[in-house]
């Protein structure tokens, strides 16, 4: 994978950088290639609605004011339920890739009208390995080229071909990451 050179197509790619733990927000905006496709307020509202709609209400304690079931009020850090609900507002759906299968079972060469992109949830270590957490990453095919739009990167990184994308996805699967296919609804 190479850092995208500043050729005309790459300069037109939208790429949000990581701030706090709002990687899901940045990943969604990178997926949709739009600055405000989603906002912090919008994702917070989705997370709150998920809590209200939950038939099994959690017991509230002073700690749950900050550490809510679907996100951390201070830092962001949204869960997969927020991702799924957010995508549904844009007529998209998620297909969870069966980790027992390699990435060769994913149709990366198909039409961009079917597979919009891929969301990854990977383990990361920060602060010299003292803190272990999860991080959302977006992969998207734009103009026939697959890009890694990770908000931790300075800019989009292009893959040379679908073989390299599959190798990368296999490494994510092998390391315990989750692969979620974002599908355009038909």
C-alpha positions in Angstrom: 0.0 0.0 0.0 1.4 3.4 -0.9 0.6 6.8 0.3 -1.5 8.4 -2.4 0.6 10.7 -4.6 -0.9 14.1 -5.3 -2.2 13.2 -8.8 -5.6 14.8 -9.7 -7.8 11.9 -8.5 -6.1 11.7 -5.1 -6.3 15.4 -4.6 -10.1 15.2 -5.0 -10.5 12.4 -2.4 -12.0 13.5 0.9 -10.1 12.3 3.9 -10.8 13.2 7.6 -8.1 12.8 10.2 -8.5 11.3 13.6 -9.6 13.4 16.5 -10.0 11.9 20.0 -11.9 8.6 19.5 -14.3 9.7 16.8 -12.9 7.2 14.3 -16.4 6.0 13.4 -17.5 9.5 12.5 -14.3 10.1 10.4 -14.7 6.6 8.8 -18.3 7.3 7.8 -17.4 10.7 6.3 -14.5 9.1 4.5 -16.8 6.4 3.2 -19.3 8.9 1.9 -16.5 11.2 0.7 -18.3 14.2 2.3 -17.4 16.4 5.3 -20.7 16.4 7.0 -22.3 13.1 5.8 -22.5 12.5 9.5 -21.8 14.7 12.5 -21.0 14.1 16.1 -24.4 15.3 17.1 -26.1 13.0 14.6 -24.2 10.0 15.8 -24.9 10.9 19.5 -28.6 11.1 18.7 -28.5 7.7 17.0 -26.8 6.3 20.1 -29.3 7.8 22.4 -32.2 6.5 20.3 -30.7 3.0 20.4 -30.7 3.3 24.3 -34.3 4.5 24.3 -35.4 1.7 21.9 -33.7 -1.0 23.9 -36.4 -3.3 25.3 -34.0 -4.3 28.2 -33.2 -1.0 29.8 -29.8 -1.0 31.5 -29.5 0.0 35.1 -28.3 3.6 35.2 -25.4 4.6 37.5 -23.4 7.8 37.7 -20.8 6.1 35.4 -23.4 5.4 32.7 -23.8 9.2 32.2 -20.4 9.2 30.5 -19.9 5.5 29.4 -23.2 4.9 27.6 -24.0 1.5 26.1 -23.3 2.6 22.5 -20.7 5.4 22.9 -18.5 7.3 25.3 -20.0 10.8 25.8 -16.6 12.5 26.2 -14.4 10.8 23.6 -16.9 9.3 21.0 -15.9 5.7 20.5 -19.2 4.5 19.0 -20.0 0.8 18.6 -21.2 -1.3 15.7 -24.9 -0.6 16.5 -24.4 3.1 15.8 -22.6 2.2 12.6 -25.5 0.0 11.4 -28.2 2.5 12.3 -26.3 5.4 10.7 -25.8 3.5 7.5 -29.5 2.6 7.4 -30.3 6.4 7.4 -28.5 6.5 4.0 -30.1 3.4 2.5 -27.0 1.3 3.1 -26.8 -2.1 4.8 -24.0 -4.1 6.5 -23.0 -7.7 5.7 -20.7 -9.0 8.4 -17.9 -11.0 6.7 -17.7 -14.6 8.1 -14.2 -14.6 9.6 -13.9 -18.3 8.9 -13.6 -17.4 5.2 -10.6 -15.6 3.7 -11.0 -12.3 1.9 -11.1 -14.2 -1.4 -14.8 -14.7 -0.9 -15.4 -10.9 -1.1 -16.3 -9.6 -4.6 -13.9 -6.7 -4.8 -14.0 -6.5 -8.5 -17.8 -6.1 -8.7 -19.7 -2.9 -9.5 -19.3 0.0 -7.1 -23.1 0.2 -7.3 -23.3 -3.0 -5.2 -20.4 -2.8 -2.7 -20.0 0.8 -1.5 -17.0 0.1 0.7 -15.6 -1.9 3.6 -15.6 -0.9 7.3 -13.0 -2.5 9.5 -12.9 -2.7 13.3 -9.3 -3.4 14.3 -7.4 -3.6 17.6 -4.9 -0.7 18.1 -2.3 0.0 20.8 -1.7 3.6 21.7 0.5 5.5 24.2 3.5 3.2 23.8 1.3 0.1 24.0 -0.2 1.1 27.4 -3.7 1.5 26.0 -5.4 -1.1 23.8 -8.6 -0.3 22.0 -10.6 -0.6 18.8 -10.4 1.6 15.7 -12.7 2.0 12.7 -11.1 2.1 9.3 -12.7 2.6 5.8 -11.7 1.0 2.5 -13.4 2.3 -0.6 -13.0 1.7 -4.3 -13.1 5.1 -6.1 -12.6 5.4 -9.8 -11.6 1.8 -10.1 -8.9 2.1 -7.4 -9.1 0.8 -3.8 -8.0 3.2 -1.1 -7.4 2.8 2.6 -9.0 5.9 4.1 -7.8 5.3 7.7 -8.3 8.5 9.7 -4.9 7.8 11.5 -3.1 8.2 8.1 -2.1 11.7 6.8 -4.0 11.0 3.6 -5.6 8.2 1.5 -3.3 5.2 0.7 -4.0 3.4 -2.6 -3.7 -0.3 -3.1 -1.9 -1.4 -6.2 -4.6 -4.0 -7.0 -7.3 -6.2 -5.6 -4.8 -8.9 -4.7 -3.1 -6.4 -2.3 -6.6 -5.5 -0.8 -7.3 -9.2 -0.2 -3.9 -9.7 1.5 -4.6 -6.7 3.7 -8.1 -7.9 4.6 -6.7 -11.4 5.4 -4.2 -9.8 7.7 -7.0 -7.9 9.4 -9.1 -11.1 9.8 -6.0 -13.1 11.1 -5.3 -10.4 13.7 -8.9 -10.5 15.1 -10.3 -7.6 13.2 -13.8 -7.4 12.0 -14.7 -6.9 8.3 -18.1 -5.4 7.5 -19.2 -4.9 3.9 -21.2 -1.7 3.2 -23.8 -2.5 0.6 -25.9 -0.2 -1.5 -29.5 -1.3 -1.1 -31.2 -2.4 -4.3 
